[in-house]
Amino acid sequence: MIEAAEAEGKGRRVQCEVCASTMRHKGYRDRGVMSWMGEVRVRRAYYHCEAVGTGFFPLDRKLGLSESAYSP
């Protein structure tokens, strides 16, 4: 399993793209990504905006991951 760097976690501030408030770190979530070499498990930080009710995984964007289980 690949774990996100500490900079992706609790101490980092993430701004909501919808309302510009600060999103709260809500822990880590695992995800399977299928690459051409097989499945890779990734643990990444999850942030949630209480005002809007949406969540965000910064590492997904950084790695170019979408809703698909396949790597770009």
N, C-alpha and C positions, 0 to 999 in steps of 0.2 A: 504494500500500500504506500502511496505517495502522500505525505502530509504537507499541508500548506505551511508556509513560513509563519513565524510568530507575528510578523508585520501584517499578515492577513487577518489576525485575530482580534482579541478583546480590546487592546489598547488603541486600535485604529478607529478613526472617525470617518464615517461614510455619510455623504449628504444624499438625501432623497432627491431623485431627479424630477419628481412631480411637485412636491410642496417645499423643497429646500430645507426641511428640518433634518436634524441629525438622527440617523437610523441607529437602533440599538443592536449590539452584538447578541445573538441568541444561541450561540454555541457552534458546533461543527456538524456537518452532514457528510455522509459518505455517498459516493456516486461511482458507478461503473462506467468506464469509457472503453469502447471497442476500437482498438487501433489495428493496424495491419499486422502487428506482432501478437495480437490477442488482447484479452481484457485487462485493463489497468484499473485498480481501485484508487480513487482520489478522495481525500478528506479535505473539505474546504470550509472556510468561515461563512456563516449565514447571518445576514443583517435584516432587520424588520422595521418598517415604518409604521408605527401605531396609528398615526393620523390618517394615512392613506390605506393601510391594511395590506401592503404588498411587501414581498421579500426580495433579497438580492444576494447573489454570490459573486463577489468581485473576481475571484479566481476564474470562474466560468468565462467572464468577458475577456480577461487577460489571456486565457488559453484559446479563445475563439470557439468555445463550446456552445451549442444551441440545445434545444430540447431533445434532439436526436442523441442516441447512445453512441454514435460514431464520431471519432475525432476528425477534425478538418484535414 
